[in-house]
Amino acid sequence: MQLTTFTDYALRVLMFAGSAGEKLVTVEEVSRVYGVSRAHLVKVVHLLTKEGYLKGFRGRSGGFTLAKPPEEIRLGAIVRLTEPDFNMVECFSTGNKCMIIRSCLIPNAINEALTSFIATLNRYSLADIMLSEYNFMYPDPPTEGTRGPIFGATGVSRSPK
Amino acid sequence: MQLTTFTDYALRVLMFAGSAGEKLVTVEEVSRVYGVSRAHLVKVVHLLTKEGYLKGFRGRSGGFTLAKPPEEIRLGAIVRLTEPDFNMVECFSTGNKCMIIRSCLIPNAINEALTSFIATLNRYSLADIMLSEYNFMYPDPPTEGTRGPIFGATGVSRSPK
């Protein structure tokens, strides 16, 4: 079970823009900080602008910034916007061949779990995950470790707003 | 965001075996009911047997059955067993290039959402999703519809055991 790279980048672009406050940021800066290709990020920024999460400013010193207060941007809403589908099991798509599609109770349980997933993310706004400029100016040393998955983790260290 | 076909089939194999009670079921029967290939199902049955969820009986009238009471088989445990990874975002894997891997708060929120997802599934045992023999004998008519995803769905209609 994975989120798409597109969703991952969307969360990170918004976090970067939010952390910069009113300062305009550029795709090049985001690309450098996260070590991801500019081409991928351009598509992400395009969608987030179209959907009213970012606003862009053209010109030599152009860039983009959040289009609304970070407290109003819920993480679950971003994931729902950017994931291409939530077809967790075959019968969530059309054209499946299962003979018990109407009576089966598996989709109900999966739907409920998916709702919990999104609801948990929606408890957090972008404001809850923003970092200080310091974090981006003095990046973490390279690490071989990972950040998850850790089942039973207790979420971000600040209280949800 | 999707579960693998392997997980989907594992849940369905267990549901079919559980619904049959003490009667032995075969891969051929499962294949027919769900319209999925025998080859895929053999691998699923092999893992579920190895992990103590199914037990097989060889011979001309052989087949398999649940190896433990359905009340003791939790859906979240099955999903954790069968999903190859839960690398929801880049930094859940090794070798990522993000420069803020230690300070970033996104993985914490994602971990918490993933924990909610599994915990919700674990509220249900196999006994909660078992069907009657009738459902398998008189299958639902073909449908063009789907069963989800429906955010806000309230789960299976029976109370979790």
Interface residues (C-beta under 8 A of the other chain):
Chain A: M1 Q2 L3 T4 T5 T7 D8 L11 R12 M15 V33 Y34 G35 V36 L75 G76 V79 R80 E83 D85 F86 N87 M88 V89 E90 C91 F92 S93 T94 N96 K97 C98 M99 I100 I101 R102 S103 C104 L105 I106 P107 N108 A109 I110 N111 E112 A113 L114 T115 S116 F117 I118 A119 T120 L121 Y124 D128 I129 L131 N135 F136 P139 D140 T143 E144 G145 T146 R147 G148 P149 I150 F151 G152 A153 T154 G155 V156 S157 R158
Chain B: M1 Q2 L3 T4 T5 T7 D8 L11 R12 M15 V33 Y34 G35 V36 L75 G76 V79 R80 E83 D85 F86 N87 M88 V89 E90 C91 F92 S93 T94 N96 K97 C98 M99 I100 I101 R102 S103 C104 L105 I106 P107 N108 A109 I110 N111 E112 A113 L114 T115 S116 F117 I118 A119 T120 L121 Y124 D128 I129 L131 N135 F136 P139 D140 T143 E144 G145 T146 R147 G148 P149 I150 F151 G152 A153 T154 G155 V156 S157 R158
